[in-house]
Amino acid sequence: MEEFQCKTTIYSGPGAVSALAGMGGQRLMLVTDPFFMKNGTAQRIAQTAKCAQVEYFDKVQPDPSVELAAEGTARLKEFAPDLLVALGGGSAMDCAKAMAYFAKGNYKLVAIPTTSGSGSEVTDFAILTHNKVKHPLVDKRLRPDAAILDSDLLQELPKGLIAETGFDALSHAVEAYAAKNAGAMTDLYAREAFSSAFAALPASYAGRKDVRLKVHQAATMAGIAFTQAGLGLCHAMAHSLGGLFHVPHGRLNAILLPSVITCNAHVAAKKYAELARAAGIGGSADTYPGIPLRPGDRSQDVRHMQGRLNEVARIYTGINTQTVDGAYGNNMTNAVRRFQRQFSLSADGILGKDTWNKIVSVHNAMQAGNPTHVTTQYPGVPLRVGSTGDYVRFVQSYLNGISGRPLLTVDGNYGQNTTRAVGLFQATAGLPVDGVVGSATWAALIPAFNATL
């Protein structure tokens, strides 16, 4: 029998700290580190709760000690709040959770993570250090009542912190997925957590702030998974080494995880392979990277798709070719949009999953000698002399394909040459010859081009 619990209420999104205002209570204790006190974040969040009395415990340091937790517990008992808020990374949350545990009071515990890794906002764990040894506390009473995932708190994260906490989240997901106590529910959370974090972490590290909530949510999902499935050898060693040498926990996980996977492969290879496939790790450059590519991006994925689009444009010449340089500029945007319009996709010029997979599919069909038929929709208004734009390019491209030779320059300008070529096509198709591409001519043009593929 499997048991799955998730008692923590999760508030997520920009400005999510506003949820504090509806949690009631008159006395608030906020546990944090000196950084958030000095920059005013702690005070701003405490004001959001609208409590009559506020007490701050701002002595949290990385790898909180038993002594620090004891001092905080004494302060907690003395102040006796009805709302206990932890603000910070795993250390602040673990310290607050330990304080609440030892004080044995009736506090509503709210965790507000400011890093994306520990998952402590939803777990039954708290880690305290004593004499360079990390000791885990494990009890269902340690699980917070609420977690607030506010993307506004993630805007200025240092690169090193993004990487280290990100690898903590990834290792949580991997170990939970392969854990002995894993089940269908924990697998669901671990798989989504790993896929999301693996896809978005490089962009977050590169400065993309719009993906940081996705990583934040992935870290929380990994926490939900591992608090019930358990962890493994990687975390066991990381905690021991971290307590002894005071090396960031996520960095140790990143160092240790490859060797742990190798060690466990004889019994967990199938689970690791499932996780890799879910994240699109398969050794193929054609695998969707997990997040949309858009103007302004620069990456190997962009470079790869530039090459694919250039190859597709050999047949579908309404698509412009471009320099393969990995930079998502105007030429790339135009090429993506023109591809989208010819295959009935949303023409936003952004390389999302559907567009990515369609480009790969069309390219592969070309390679196999069975090109994909276009499904370009009629633009809604007739095209005639003076018309410009993508749909004129398509008409020129299709007429060239039908004639079997470069009859027209594909430039998107409807001039006399295009008018004459349209008239010739209309005559051949038994249509009224006026040199204008209306709905009837369009309806004949598309299948005529597809017949040449």
C-alpha positions as CSV (number, residue, x, y, z in Angstrom):
1,M,0.0,0.0,0.0
2,E,1.3,3.4,-0.9
3,E,0.7,6.5,1.3
4,F,1.0,10.0,-0.2
5,Q,0.5,13.2,1.8
6,C,0.9,16.8,0.8
7,K,-0.5,18.9,3.6
8,T,1.4,22.1,2.7
9,T,-0.7,24.7,0.9
10,I,1.4,26.2,-1.9
11,Y,1.0,29.8,-3.2
12,S,2.9,30.4,-6.4
13,G,3.6,33.3,-8.8
14,P,4.6,36.9,-8.9
15,G,3.6,38.7,-5.7
16,A,2.6,35.5,-4.0
17,V,3.8,36.9,-0.6
18,S,0.5,38.8,-0.5
19,A,-1.0,35.5,0.7
20,L,0.4,36.3,4.1
21,A,-2.2,39.0,4.6
22,G,-5.0,36.4,4.7
23,M,-3.4,34.0,7.1
24,G,-4.6,35.7,10.3
25,G,-2.6,36.0,13.5
26,Q,-1.5,39.0,15.5
27,R,2.0,38.0,16.5
28,L,4.6,37.2,13.8
29,M,8.1,35.8,14.2
30,L,10.2,36.0,11.1
31,V,13.3,33.8,10.8
32,T,15.9,34.9,8.3
33,D,19.5,35.8,7.8
34,P,21.3,39.1,8.2
35,F,21.2,39.8,4.4
36,F,17.5,40.0,4.2
37,M,17.3,42.2,7.3
38,K,19.9,44.6,5.8
39,N,18.3,45.0,2.4
40,G,14.8,45.5,3.9
41,T,13.2,42.4,2.4
42,A,12.4,40.9,5.8
43,Q,10.7,44.0,7.0
44,R,8.7,44.4,3.7
45,I,7.4,40.8,3.9
46,A,6.6,41.2,7.6
47,Q,4.5,44.3,6.9
48,T,2.6,42.2,4.3
49,A,1.3,39.9,7.0
50,K,-0.4,42.9,8.8
51,C,0.3,41.5,12.3
52,A,0.2,43.8,15.3
53,Q,3.5,42.6,16.7
54,V,6.6,41.4,14.8
55,E,9.8,39.8,16.1
56,Y,12.8,39.0,14.0
57,F,15.3,36.2,14.4
58,D,18.0,37.1,11.9
59,K,21.0,35.1,12.9
60,V,20.7,32.3,10.5
61,Q,24.0,31.2,8.8
62,P,24.6,28.4,6.2
63,D,24.4,24.9,7.8
64,P,22.6,26.1,11.0
65,S,24.0,24.7,14.1
66,V,22.2,22.9,17.0
67,E,23.2,25.8,19.2
68,L,21.6,28.4,16.8
69,A,18.4,26.4,16.7
70,A,18.4,26.2,20.5
71,E,18.8,30.0,20.8
72,G,16.0,30.5,18.3
73,T,13.8,28.0,20.1
74,A,14.2,30.0,23.3
75,R,13.3,33.2,21.5
76,L,10.3,31.5,19.9
77,K,9.0,30.3,23.3
78,E,9.4,33.7,24.8
79,F,7.6,35.6,22.1
80,A,4.9,33.0,21.5
81,P,3.8,34.0,18.0
82,D,0.8,32.5,16.2
83,L,2.5,32.9,12.8
84,L,6.1,31.7,12.2
85,V,7.6,32.6,8.9
86,A,10.9,31.4,7.4
87,L,12.5,33.6,4.8
88,G,15.6,32.5,2.9
89,G,17.2,29.3,1.5
90,G,17.3,25.9,3.0
91,S,19.2,27.0,6.1
92,A,16.6,29.6,7.2
93,M,13.8,27.1,6.6
94,D,15.5,24.2,8.4
95,C,16.3,26.5,11.4
96,A,12.7,27.7,11.7
97,K,11.4,24.2,11.3
98,A,13.7,22.9,14.0
99,M,12.7,25.8,16.3
100,A,9.0,25.0,15.9
101,Y,9.7,21.4,16.5
102,F,11.6,21.8,19.7
103,A,9.3,24.6,21.0
104,K,6.3,22.3,20.7
105,G,4.0,25.3,20.3
106,N,0.9,25.8,18.2
107,Y,2.4,27.9,15.3
108,K,1.3,28.3,11.7
109,L,4.6,27.7,9.9
110,V,5.0,29.4,6.6
111,A,8.1,28.9,4.4
112,I,9.2,31.5,1.8
113,P,12.2,30.1,-0.1
114,T,14.4,32.6,-1.8
115,T,16.5,29.9,-3.6
116,S,15.4,27.0,-5.8
117,G,16.9,23.8,-4.5
118,S,16.4,22.5,-1.0
119,G,12.6,21.9,-1.2
120,S,12.5,22.4,2.6
121,E,9.3,24.3,2.2
122,V,7.4,21.1,1.7
123,T,9.5,18.4,3.5
124,D,9.5,16.5,6.8
125,F,13.3,17.1,7.1
126,A,15.5,19.7,8.8
127,I,19.3,19.5,8.9
128,L,21.3,20.8,11.8
129,T,25.1,20.8,12.3
130,H,27.0,19.9,15.4
131,N,30.7,19.5,15.7
132,K,31.0,19.4,11.9
133,V,28.5,16.6,11.6
134,K,25.1,17.2,9.9
135,H,22.2,15.6,11.7
136,P,18.8,15.2,10.0
137,L,15.6,15.7,11.9
138,V,12.8,13.7,10.3
139,D,9.2,14.1,11.5
140,K,5.9,14.9,9.8
141,R,5.5,17.8,12.3
142,L,8.4,19.5,10.5
143,R,6.4,20.0,7.3
144,P,5.3,23.6,6.9
145,D,1.6,24.5,6.8
146,A,2.2,26.8,3.8
147,A,4.8,27.5,1.2
148,I,5.0,30.8,-0.8
149,L,6.9,30.6,-4.1
150,D,7.2,34.2,-5.1
151,S,9.1,34.8,-8.3
152,D,9.7,38.4,-7.4
153,L,12.2,37.2,-4.8
154,L,14.3,35.4,-7.5
155,Q,15.2,38.3,-9.8
156,E,18.8,39.0,-8.5
157,L,20.1,35.6,-7.8
158,P,23.9,35.2,-8.3
159,K,25.0,32.7,-10.9
160,G,26.8,30.5,-8.5
161,L,23.7,30.2,-6.3
162,I,21.5,29.3,-9.2
163,A,23.8,26.5,-10.2
164,E,24.4,25.1,-6.8
165,T,20.8,25.1,-5.6
166,G,19.7,23.9,-9.1
167,F,21.8,20.9,-8.8
168,D,20.4,20.2,-5.4
169,A,16.9,20.1,-6.9
170,L,18.0,17.9,-9.8
171,S,19.7,15.4,-7.4
172,H,16.6,15.4,-5.2
173,A,14.5,14.4,-8.2
174,V,16.9,11.8,-9.5
175,E,17.3,10.1,-6.1
176,A,13.6,10.2,-5.3
177,Y,12.8,8.6,-8.6
178,A,15.2,5.8,-8.0
179,A,14.5,5.4,-4.3
180,K,13.3,2.1,-2.8
181,N,10.1,3.8,-1.4
182,A,9.3,5.5,-4.7
183,G,5.7,5.0,-6.0
184,A,3.4,6.2,-8.8
185,M,2.7,9.5,-7.1
186,T,6.3,10.4,-6.1
187,D,7.5,9.3,-9.5
188,L,5.0,11.8,-11.1
189,Y,6.5,14.7,-9.0
190,A,10.1,13.6,-9.4
191,R,9.8,13.2,-13.2
192,E,8.2,16.6,-13.7
193,A,10.6,18.2,-11.3
194,F,13.7,16.8,-13.1
195,S,12.4,17.6,-16.6
196,S,11.4,21.2,-15.7
197,A,14.6,22.0,-13.9
198,F,16.8,20.4,-16.5
199,A,15.2,22.4,-19.2
200,A,15.1,25.8,-17.5
201,L,18.3,25.9,-15.4
202,P,20.7,26.8,-18.3
203,A,18.4,29.7,-19.2
204,S,18.1,30.9,-15.6
205,Y,21.9,30.7,-15.2
206,A,22.3,32.7,-18.4
207,G,20.1,35.5,-16.9
208,R,16.6,34.6,-18.2
209,K,14.4,35.8,-15.3
210,D,11.2,34.6,-16.9
211,V,12.1,30.9,-16.3
212,R,13.0,31.2,-12.6
213,L,9.5,30.5,-11.3
214,K,9.6,27.2,-13.3
215,V,12.8,26.2,-11.6
216,H,11.4,27.3,-8.2
217,Q,8.3,25.1,-8.7
218,A,10.5,22.2,-9.9
219,A,12.5,22.4,-6.6
220,T,9.3,22.3,-4.6
221,M,8.0,19.3,-6.6
222,A,11.3,17.5,-6.0
223,G,10.8,18.2,-2.3
224,I,7.3,16.7,-2.4
225,A,8.8,13.6,-4.1
226,F,11.8,13.0,-1.8
227,T,10.1,13.7,1.5
228,Q,8.0,10.6,0.8
229,A,10.2,8.4,-1.4
230,G,13.4,9.1,0.3
231,L,16.9,10.0,-1.0
232,G,20.0,7.9,-1.5
233,L,23.8,7.6,-1.4
234,C,24.4,11.0,-3.1
235,H,22.8,13.0,-0.3
236,A,24.2,10.7,2.4
237,M,27.7,11.5,1.3
238,A,27.0,15.2,0.5
239,H,25.7,15.8,4.0
240,S,28.7,14.1,5.6
241,L,31.2,16.0,3.4
242,G,29.4,19.3,3.7
243,G,29.4,19.2,7.5
244,L,33.1,18.3,7.5
245,F,34.4,20.7,4.8
246,H,31.6,23.3,4.7
247,V,31.3,23.0,0.9
248,P,27.9,24.1,-0.6
249,H,25.5,21.2,-0.6
250,G,24.3,21.5,-4.2
251,R,27.9,21.7,-5.4
252,L,28.7,18.4,-3.6
253,N,25.6,16.8,-5.1
254,A,26.8,17.8,-8.6
255,I,30.2,16.3,-8.0
256,L,28.9,13.1,-6.5
257,L,25.8,12.3,-8.5
258,P,27.4,10.9,-11.7
259,S,29.4,8.4,-9.7
260,V,26.3,7.5,-7.6
261,I,24.3,6.9,-10.8
262,T,27.1,4.6,-12.1
263,C,27.2,2.7,-8.7
264,N,23.4,2.2,-8.7
265,A,22.9,1.5,-12.4
266,H,22.9,-2.3,-11.9
267,V,19.6,-2.0,-10.0
268,A,18.2,1.4,-11.1
269,A,19.3,1.7,-14.8
270,K,15.7,1.4,-16.0
271,K,14.5,4.3,-13.7
272,Y,17.5,6.5,-14.8
273,A,16.7,5.8,-18.4
274,E,13.0,6.7,-17.9
275,L,14.0,10.0,-16.3
276,A,16.5,10.8,-19.1
277,R,13.8,10.2,-21.8
278,A,11.3,12.3,-19.9
279,A,13.8,15.2,-19.9
280,G,14.7,14.7,-23.6
281,I,18.2,13.4,-22.8
282,G,18.8,11.0,-25.6
283,G,21.9,12.1,-27.4
284,S,19.8,13.7,-30.2
285,A,20.2,17.4,-31.1
286,D,16.6,17.2,-32.5
287,T,15.2,16.7,-29.0
288,Y,13.2,19.7,-27.8
289,P,15.2,21.6,-25.1
290,G,12.2,22.0,-22.8
291,I,11.7,25.8,-23.0
292,P,10.7,27.9,-26.0
293,L,13.5,29.6,-28.0
294,R,12.7,33.2,-28.8
295,P,14.3,36.4,-30.2
296,G,17.4,37.5,-28.3
297,D,18.4,33.9,-27.4
298,R,21.8,32.6,-28.4
299,S,22.6,28.9,-28.1
300,Q,23.5,25.7,-29.7
301,D,19.8,24.8,-29.9
302,V,19.2,28.0,-32.0
303,R,22.2,27.1,-34.2
304,H,20.8,23.6,-34.8
305,M,17.4,24.8,-35.8
306,Q,18.8,27.5,-38.1
307,G,20.5,24.6,-40.0
308,R,17.3,22.6,-40.0
309,L,15.3,25.5,-41.4
310,N,17.9,26.2,-44.1
311,E,17.6,22.6,-45.2
312,V,13.8,22.8,-45.2
313,A,13.9,26.0,-47.2
314,R,15.4,24.1,-50.1
315,I,11.9,22.8,-50.9
316,Y,9.8,25.3,-49.1
317,T,11.5,28.3,-50.6
318,G,9.0,30.8,-49.0
319,I,11.2,30.4,-45.9
320,N,14.2,32.6,-45.9
321,T,17.7,31.2,-45.4
322,Q,20.0,32.6,-42.7
323,T,23.4,32.5,-41.3
324,V,23.9,29.6,-38.9
325,D,25.4,31.5,-36.0
326,G,23.3,30.5,-33.0
327,A,21.8,34.0,-32.7
328,Y,18.0,34.3,-32.7
329,G,17.6,37.6,-34.6
330,N,15.1,39.0,-37.2
331,N,16.1,36.4,-39.9
332,M,15.5,33.5,-37.5
333,T,12.2,35.1,-36.4
334,N,11.0,35.5,-40.0
335,A,12.0,32.0,-40.9
336,V,10.2,30.5,-38.0
337,R,7.1,32.5,-38.6
338,R,7.0,31.6,-42.3
339,F,7.4,27.9,-41.5
340,Q,4.6,28.2,-38.9
341,R,2.2,29.8,-41.5
342,Q,2.8,27.0,-44.0
343,F,2.0,24.2,-41.5
344,S,-1.0,25.7,-39.7
345,L,0.8,26.6,-36.5
346,S,0.4,29.8,-34.4
347,A,2.6,32.3,-36.3
348,D,4.3,34.0,-33.4
349,G,7.9,33.5,-34.6
350,I,8.8,31.7,-31.3
351,L,10.2,28.2,-31.3
352,G,8.0,26.4,-28.9
353,K,7.5,22.6,-28.6
354,D,4.9,22.3,-31.4
355,T,7.0,24.3,-33.9
356,W,10.2,22.6,-32.9
357,N,8.7,19.1,-33.4
358,K,7.1,20.1,-36.7
359,I,10.4,21.4,-38.1
360,V,12.1,18.1,-37.1
361,S,9.2,16.1,-38.6
362,V,9.2,18.1,-41.9
363,H,13.0,17.8,-42.1
364,N,13.0,14.1,-41.5
365,A,10.3,13.5,-44.0
366,M,12.4,15.4,-46.6
367,Q,15.4,13.3,-45.8
368,A,13.3,10.2,-46.3
369,G,12.1,11.4,-49.7
370,N,8.5,11.9,-48.6
371,P,8.1,15.7,-48.2
372,T,5.2,17.0,-46.0
373,H,2.3,18.7,-47.7
374,V,1.8,22.4,-46.8
375,T,-1.5,23.5,-45.2
376,T,-1.1,27.2,-45.7
377,Q,-4.4,29.0,-45.0
378,Y,-5.8,31.6,-47.4
379,P,-4.8,35.1,-46.0
380,G,-8.3,36.3,-46.1
381,V,-7.9,39.0,-48.8
382,P,-6.9,38.7,-52.5
383,L,-3.3,39.2,-53.4
384,R,-2.6,41.4,-56.4
385,V,-0.1,43.9,-57.8
386,G,1.3,46.0,-54.9
387,S,0.7,43.3,-52.3
388,T,3.7,42.4,-50.1
389,G,4.6,40.0,-47.3
390,D,4.8,36.4,-46.4
391,Y,1.8,35.2,-48.4
392,V,3.2,36.7,-51.6
393,R,6.4,34.8,-50.9
394,F,4.4,31.6,-50.6
395,V,2.6,32.2,-53.9
396,Q,6.0,32.9,-55.6
397,S,7.5,29.8,-54.0
398,Y,4.6,27.5,-54.9
399,L,4.5,28.8,-58.5
400,N,8.2,28.0,-58.9
401,G,7.6,24.5,-57.5
402,I,4.7,23.9,-59.8
403,S,6.7,25.1,-62.9
404,G,9.8,23.1,-61.9
405,R,12.1,26.0,-62.3
406,P,12.9,29.4,-60.6
407,L,10.3,31.3,-62.5
408,L,10.0,34.1,-59.9
409,T,12.3,35.8,-57.4
410,V,10.9,34.9,-54.0
411,D,11.0,38.4,-52.4
412,G,7.4,39.0,-51.2
413,N,6.7,41.7,-53.7
414,Y,3.7,41.2,-56.0
415,G,4.8,42.8,-59.3
416,Q,4.1,42.2,-63.0
417,N,6.1,39.0,-63.2
418,T,4.1,37.5,-60.4
419,T,0.9,38.6,-62.0
420,R,1.8,36.9,-65.3
421,A,2.8,33.7,-63.5
422,V,-0.5,33.7,-61.6
423,G,-2.3,34.2,-64.9
424,L,-0.5,31.3,-66.5
425,F,-1.4,29.0,-63.5
426,Q,-5.1,30.1,-63.7
427,A,-5.3,29.3,-67.4
428,T,-3.8,25.9,-66.8
429,A,-6.1,25.2,-63.9
430,G,-9.2,26.3,-65.8
431,L,-9.8,29.4,-63.6
432,P,-10.8,32.9,-64.7
433,V,-7.5,34.6,-65.7
434,D,-7.1,37.9,-63.9
435,G,-3.6,37.6,-62.3
436,V,-5.1,38.0,-58.8
437,V,-4.8,35.3,-56.1
438,G,-8.3,35.1,-54.6
439,S,-9.7,32.3,-52.6
440,A,-10.5,30.1,-55.6
441,T,-7.0,30.4,-57.0
442,W,-5.5,29.8,-53.6
443,A,-7.6,26.7,-53.2
444,A,-6.2,25.3,-56.5
445,L,-2.6,26.5,-55.8
446,I,-2.0,24.6,-52.6
447,P,-2.8,21.1,-53.8
448,A,-1.0,21.8,-57.1
449,F,2.2,22.6,-55.2
450,N,1.7,19.6,-52.9
451,A,1.4,17.3,-55.9
452,T,4.9,18.3,-56.9
453,L,6.5,17.2,-53.6
